[in-house]
Amino acid sequence: MADFNTIRTGTGSATRSAAIDEGLRAYMSKVYSLMAIGMAVTAAFAWGVSSLAVGPDGTATQLGYAIYGSPLKWVIMFAPLLVVFGFGAALNRLSTGAATMVFYAFAALMGLSISSIFLVYTPYSIVQTFLITAISFAGLSLYGYTTKRDLSGMRTFLMMGLIGLIVAMVVNIFLQSSAMQFAISAIGVLLFAALTAYDTQNIKNTYLALASSNSDFLGKSAIMGALQLYLDFLNLFMFLLQFMGQSRE
């Protein structure tokens, strides 16, 4: 793993260190900007769809029943997951501009997928949870960026935890166990909190390892980094919402 301080002191060049500092700041700024735009697209689509699918009294409209109460809901639920896998596989064949557009399209699709939260939770509790998630995410990401501790050893544990969490969520779709759902939510919050710090450090180290690569390759790497942090933020928000969200009922 590339280490920021090692690279800086190892070069013995103030000019080289300054170039690394400037390049890293620009790279991380691009990652966070892409992620923020993607999150804004998701929020806009989620609110826009919900305004048509959820009536003023909190019940589903005709459109709401079509997308939340019919078999179409399964397509909407799993489509973003398929897009993520397809995007990762096709990234190297896409131009930077095309990859950016696919990322934003994915963010819009995710907005459609999570728009049902407005049917379940009050708008106030959704906004409140979003703000708490944003503050938590900022702190965790800052820790991952500034810590001298090597977090790469967490990779295997986090990947195993993520796979186990996905399996448990799929199983609970059929079991509908409230106790299991509570456990899934608690584990999900802890897991994606850790992933936020880990992914931030990994994105930083990826730049250090690829700093001499061509700009197109670094551009695609920034998009993938933005996608990772976007998913960390969104999942942290969704799991926190299950704890903090105030039901409409």
TINUSE-645595 format. One record per residue (C-alpha): residue in three letters; y negated, z negated, x negated; residue number from 1. Coordinates in Angstrom, 3 decimals. Each point is the difference from the previous one (the first is absolute). Example, Ala and Ser with C-alpha at 12.3 -4.5 7.8 and 13.67 -1.06 7.14 Angstrom:
! residues 2
ALA 4.500 -7.800 -12.300 1
SER -3.440 0.660 -1.370 2
***
This chain:
! residues 249
MET 0.000 0.000 0.000 1
ALA -3.442 0.895 -1.297 2
ASP -2.217 -3.015 -0.594 3
PHE -3.744 0.337 0.385 4
ASN -1.026 -2.465 -2.705 5
THR 2.583 1.322 -2.452 6
ILE -1.262 3.541 0.401 7
ARG -3.590 -1.063 -0.438 8
THR 0.537 -2.059 -3.164 9
GLY 2.631 2.308 -1.429 10
THR -2.315 2.964 -0.244 11
GLY -2.512 -1.803 -2.174 12
SER -2.712 2.144 1.557 13
ALA -2.866 -1.250 2.148 14
THR -0.508 3.520 1.300 15
ARG 3.633 0.283 1.052 16
SER -0.163 -3.420 1.709 17
ALA -3.140 0.996 1.902 18
ALA 1.644 3.253 1.118 19
ILE 3.061 -1.911 1.250 20
ASP -2.210 -2.481 1.870 21
GLU -2.035 2.738 1.643 22
GLY 3.002 2.149 0.848 23
LEU 1.912 -2.918 1.477 24
ARG -2.950 -1.075 2.160 25
ALA -0.426 3.552 1.300 26
TYR 3.744 0.316 0.672 27
MET 0.263 -3.315 1.877 28
SER -3.185 0.812 1.925 29
LYS 1.597 3.256 1.150 30
VAL 3.207 -1.807 1.011 31
TYR -1.878 -2.583 2.057 32
SER -2.280 2.645 1.541 33
LEU 2.951 2.128 1.122 34
MET 1.747 -3.066 1.380 35
ALA -3.136 -1.144 1.873 36
ILE -0.532 3.450 1.549 37
GLY 3.660 0.126 1.010 38
MET -0.305 -3.410 1.628 39
ALA -3.153 1.090 1.825 40
VAL 1.832 3.087 1.317 41
THR 2.859 -2.202 1.203 42
ALA -2.357 -2.423 1.725 43
ALA -1.921 2.830 1.673 44
PHE 3.154 1.688 1.305 45
ALA 1.546 -3.297 1.125 46
TRP -3.137 -0.913 1.946 47
GLY -0.482 3.522 1.348 48
VAL 3.571 0.307 1.269 49
SER -0.019 -3.510 1.435 50
SER -3.238 0.673 1.908 51
LEU 1.884 2.741 1.849 52
ALA 3.384 -1.728 0.202 53
VAL -1.085 -3.551 0.896 54
GLY -2.074 -0.666 3.106 55
PRO -2.879 -2.521 0.256 56
ASP 2.402 -2.562 1.464 57
GLY 2.305 0.265 -3.006 58
THR 2.747 1.938 1.762 59
ALA 1.327 3.382 -1.085 60
THR -1.463 3.132 1.537 61
GLN 2.094 3.055 0.807 62
LEU -0.431 1.148 -3.603 63
GLY 0.903 -3.483 -1.154 64
TYR 3.287 0.053 1.882 65
ALA 0.755 3.415 -1.502 66
ILE -0.467 -1.065 -3.612 67
TYR 0.999 -3.679 0.206 68
GLY 2.605 -0.093 2.772 69
SER 1.932 3.249 -0.396 70
PRO 2.438 1.176 -2.709 71
LEU -3.050 1.543 -1.671 72
LYS -0.810 -3.471 -1.331 73
TRP 2.931 0.235 -2.440 74
VAL -1.343 3.268 -1.397 75
ILE -3.463 -1.538 -0.390 76
MET 1.485 -3.126 -1.597 77
PHE 2.117 1.705 -2.666 78
ALA -2.052 3.150 -0.662 79
PRO -2.310 -1.711 -2.550 80
LEU 3.022 -1.206 -1.981 81
LEU 1.368 3.553 -0.206 82
VAL -3.409 1.293 -1.076 83
VAL -0.194 -2.572 -2.821 84
PHE 3.366 1.046 -1.414 85
GLY -0.867 3.685 0.367 86
PHE -3.408 -0.510 -1.609 87
GLY 1.509 -1.715 -3.025 88
ALA 2.525 2.788 -0.459 89
ALA -2.560 2.809 0.362 90
LEU -2.923 -1.571 -1.897 91
ASN 0.567 1.897 -3.243 92
ARG 0.001 3.336 1.845 93
LEU -3.273 -0.693 1.804 94
SER -3.501 0.480 -1.340 95
THR -2.191 -3.095 -0.210 96
GLY -2.029 1.180 2.988 97
ALA 3.093 0.702 2.100 98
ALA 1.524 -3.361 -0.941 99
THR -3.212 -1.744 1.076 100
MET 0.077 1.749 3.379 101
VAL 3.662 -0.953 0.498 102
PHE -0.889 -3.612 -0.767 103
TYR -2.762 0.022 2.617 104
ALA 2.303 1.705 2.515 105
PHE 2.552 -2.738 -0.630 106
ALA -2.712 -2.626 0.559 107
ALA -0.846 1.629 3.345 108
LEU 3.664 0.032 1.011 109
MET 0.270 -3.661 -0.942 110
GLY -2.998 -0.709 2.216 111
LEU 1.882 1.529 2.921 112
SER 3.082 -2.018 -0.911 113
ILE -1.763 -3.390 -0.007 114
SER -2.382 0.672 2.900 115
SER 2.306 -2.023 2.273 116
ILE -1.379 -3.215 -1.550 117
PHE -2.959 0.351 2.389 118
LEU 2.480 -0.233 2.870 119
VAL 1.492 -3.230 -1.371 120
TYR -2.906 -1.856 -1.647 121
THR -3.638 -0.617 0.892 122
PRO -2.569 2.125 -1.878 123
TYR -1.691 -3.149 -1.355 124
SER 3.207 -1.302 -1.606 125
ILE 0.713 3.444 -1.479 126
VAL -3.430 0.149 -1.637 127
GLN 0.295 -3.613 -1.171 128
THR 3.400 0.635 -1.575 129
PHE -1.267 3.194 -1.628 130
LEU -2.872 -1.871 -1.667 131
ILE 2.320 -2.753 -1.237 132
THR 2.376 2.656 -1.323 133
ALA -2.862 1.756 -1.803 134
ILE -1.096 -3.236 -1.699 135
SER 3.577 -0.902 -0.963 136
PHE 0.708 3.510 -1.253 137
ALA -3.148 0.007 -2.143 138
GLY 0.969 -3.279 -1.638 139
LEU 3.608 1.034 -0.622 140
SER -0.992 3.389 -1.369 141
LEU -2.619 -1.576 -2.273 142
TYR 2.662 -2.354 -1.324 143
GLY 2.339 2.900 -0.700 144
TYR -2.763 1.867 -1.812 145
THR -1.254 -2.869 -2.166 146
THR 3.085 -2.115 -0.718 147
LYS 1.420 0.013 -3.518 148
ARG 3.427 -0.789 1.435 149
ASP 2.481 2.875 0.009 150
LEU 1.081 0.465 3.621 151
SER 2.469 2.817 -0.704 152
GLY 2.886 -2.462 0.053 153
MET -0.566 -0.427 3.736 154
ARG 0.941 3.611 0.725 155
THR 3.722 -0.474 0.650 156
PHE -0.547 -3.097 2.125 157
LEU -2.737 1.685 2.052 158
MET 2.000 3.180 0.568 159
MET 3.050 -1.991 1.123 160
GLY -2.202 -2.066 2.294 161
LEU -1.572 3.123 1.481 162
ILE 3.369 1.603 0.721 163
GLY 1.271 -3.214 1.557 164
LEU -3.126 -0.289 2.135 165
ILE 0.340 3.561 1.319 166
VAL 3.664 -0.562 0.862 167
ALA -0.830 -3.262 1.784 168
MET -2.777 1.700 1.994 169
VAL 2.309 2.805 1.123 170
VAL 2.711 -2.480 0.997 171
ASN -2.500 -2.099 1.959 172
ILE -1.084 3.045 2.006 173
PHE 3.363 -0.364 1.742 174
LEU 0.420 -3.801 -0.173 175
GLN -3.548 -0.858 1.130 176
SER 0.312 -3.461 -1.544 177
SER -3.282 -1.966 -0.043 178
ALA 1.262 -2.284 -2.787 179
MET 0.973 2.978 -2.122 180
GLN -3.356 1.661 0.723 181
PHE -1.829 -3.125 -1.198 182
ALA 2.011 -0.010 -3.222 183
ILE -0.643 3.722 -0.508 184
SER -3.746 -0.521 0.478 185
ALA -0.151 -2.894 -2.473 186
ILE 2.006 1.854 -2.638 187
GLY -2.053 3.141 0.620 188
VAL -3.290 -1.784 -0.696 189
LEU 1.308 -1.502 -3.249 190
LEU 1.645 3.242 -1.099 191
PHE -3.027 2.229 0.521 192
ALA -2.338 -2.578 -1.506 193
ALA 2.107 0.161 -3.162 194
LEU 0.224 3.796 0.194 195
THR -3.792 0.265 0.157 196
ALA -0.387 -1.784 -3.339 197
TYR 2.964 1.829 -1.540 198
ASP -1.091 3.459 1.140 199
THR -3.581 -0.541 -1.181 200
GLN 1.177 -0.890 -3.497 201
ASN 2.467 2.883 0.026 202
ILE -2.741 2.484 1.019 203
LYS -2.203 -1.295 -2.811 204
ASN 2.811 0.344 -2.541 205
THR 0.867 3.462 1.311 206
TYR -3.495 1.161 -0.891 207
LEU 0.281 -1.478 -3.491 208
ALA 3.298 1.810 -0.518 209
LEU -1.327 3.320 1.334 210
ALA -3.611 -0.138 -1.198 211
SER 0.493 3.037 -2.220 212
SER 1.561 2.072 2.812 213
ASN -1.830 2.821 1.750 214
SER -2.413 -0.902 2.795 215
ASP 2.157 1.596 2.717 216
PHE 2.956 -2.221 -0.875 217
LEU -2.221 -3.089 -0.074 218
GLY -1.470 1.050 3.352 219
LYS 3.435 0.101 1.594 220
SER 0.861 -3.321 -1.621 221
ALA -3.129 -1.527 1.567 222
ILE 1.052 1.274 3.428 223
MET 3.434 -1.563 -0.376 224
GLY -1.612 -3.252 -1.119 225
ALA -2.277 0.082 3.044 226
LEU 3.033 0.528 2.232 227
GLN 1.765 -3.005 -1.526 228
LEU -2.986 -2.301 0.535 229
TYR -0.598 1.449 3.472 230
LEU 3.573 -0.891 1.007 231
ASP -0.336 -3.472 -1.532 232
PHE -3.205 -0.638 1.980 233
LEU 1.319 1.396 3.267 234
ASN 3.277 -1.903 -0.132 235
LEU -1.762 -3.234 -0.979 236
PHE -2.306 0.498 2.998 237
MET 2.847 0.699 2.415 238
PHE 2.033 -3.019 -1.068 239
LEU -3.048 -2.290 0.072 240
LEU -0.825 1.318 3.473 241
GLN 3.351 -1.258 1.241 242
PHE -1.103 -3.513 -1.037 243
MET -3.696 0.128 0.828 244
GLY -0.258 2.556 2.778 245
GLN -0.943 -1.343 3.433 246
SER 2.148 1.534 2.703 247
ARG -1.675 1.717 2.976 248
GLU 2.404 -1.814 2.290 249
***
